[in-house]
Amino acid sequence: MRVMTKAYGPIDVDEQQKITFPQGLFGFETIRDYVLLDAERQPFYWLQSVDVGQVAFVIINPFLFRPDYELDIDDDLLKDIGITRAETALIFSIVTIPGDGPMTANLQGPLIINRDTRIGKQGILTDHRWKTKHDILEELSAAKKSPEAPGTAEEA
């Protein structure tokens, strides 16, 4: 499948990379089909619209910089996209990269994708800990210093 991308121009993409959001994303409800692409810089990805080349989101796995991240998601939302086991869920946060401030991630509105069916939905978390703007670098640094962080001396 050929897709016009914001980051790379026209590229060929495997059909397996296609993700459908039946209700779209908040603010982009009419755009439902996307492809998941590796970004040049890991650990980021692109969520690129299949139909509108200029609509693309940088996304990240929120557990990389917030190991304590918890999703209290309504079971009906998960059932809507066929998730019955945690192992079938991919979780991402949309990243904002402003020109004059820190790079942030939206932990309040996670993207939840069924890895088997490639159907997704954007959730809304009501837990006061999760905001729309979490400073990724600051929280990554704090996570590395935390004794619960993977790879610390306590695990060795």
N, C-alpha and C positions, 0 to 999 in steps of 0.2 A: 504494500500500500504506500502510495506517495503522499507525503504531508509537507505543507509549507510551514516551516517553523520560524518562530521569532528569533531564536538564537543561532540557527545553523542554515537558514534558507531551506530550499526544497531537499528533502531526504526520503529515502526508502525506509519504511518501518515495517517490522514483522507484525502481522495481525494479532499476535499474542500480547503485544504491548498496549493494545487498545483497552481503555477503561471507560465504562459508561456510567454516568451519574444521571439516573432517570429524572430527578428533580433539578438537575443542574447544581451549581454552587451558588452560595448567597451572593446576589448582585449579578450573577451570570446564569440565571435560571433557564434561559433559552438555549444555552450551549451545553450539550449533554455528552458529546463524544470527545475523548481526549486520548493521548498516548503518553505513556510514562517513558521518559528518556533519561539516560545518564547525563549529568552535567559535567563540564570539563573539570570542575573542582568537586571532589568528594568531600563531605558526605551528602552533597546536594543532588537533587534530581529536578528535571523539568516536567511539569504536567502541561502538555501542549494541546490546545484545541485542535481537533482534526479539521474543523470547518472554517475557523477564523484564525489565520496565521498570526495575527497580532495579539491573540489572547493566549498567554502562557503564564504559568506560575512556577516560581522556584519553591521547592518543597524539601522538607527534611524529616527524618525519623526523630520525633521529639524525645525519645528515650535516650538518644545519644548525649544530650546535654541536660536532661532532667530525668535521671534514673528513678526518681520518686513520682513521676507523672502517673496519674491514675485517671482512668476514664470511667465515670459513672454514667454509662449510656443506657438509655431505655431499651429493654429487651425487644420491644416492638421495632425499633429502628434497626437493630441487628437482624431480626427475622425478615424485615423488608428486603434485605440484601442477601439473605440466605446464610448468615453467619450463626452457627450453633456451637462452634468450638473456637476458642481464642486463637488456636493455631492457624485458622483460615483467614484471620484478619491482618491486613497491613494498615498501619497507622502512620499518617503524615500530618505535618503542620505546614501551613503556607507561610513563606518567608517574605518579609519586606526588607528591601535594601535601599534605604533613602540615601540621597547624596550628602546629607548634612548631619547624619546621626547614626546610632548603632543599628546593626542588622538585627531584626527582631523576628520572632516566630509567634504565630497565633495559636496558643494552646487552648483557647476557649472554643474554637471552632474546628476541631480535628476532622481530617478526611479519613474515613473508614472504608477500606476496600476489601471485598471478598477476593482473596487470591485465586480461588478456584474458578469462580464465575466471571471475575473482572467487572463486577458491579460495585459501585460505590455510592456513598452518601456523606454529606457533611453534617456533623452533629453540632450540638450546642451544649456545652458543659455549664452547669450552674454553680459548681464549686468555686468559691471566692478566690482560691489560690491561682486559678488559671485565667489569665488575661489575654487580650488580643495582641499585646506587645511584650514579649519576653526577650531581653537582650541575650542573644545566643552566646556570644563570646564571654560575657560576664558569668552566665550560668554554667557554661562549659568549664570555666576556670574553677568555679565553686564546686562543681561536681567532682573534678579531679582532686580537690583538696579534701573532700568528704571521706570519712573512714568507710562508708558504705560503697564508695565508688569502685567499680570493677577494676581489678589490677592493683589494688592497694596492698600494702605489706601484710594486712590481716589475712588476705586470701592465700598468700604464699606459704 
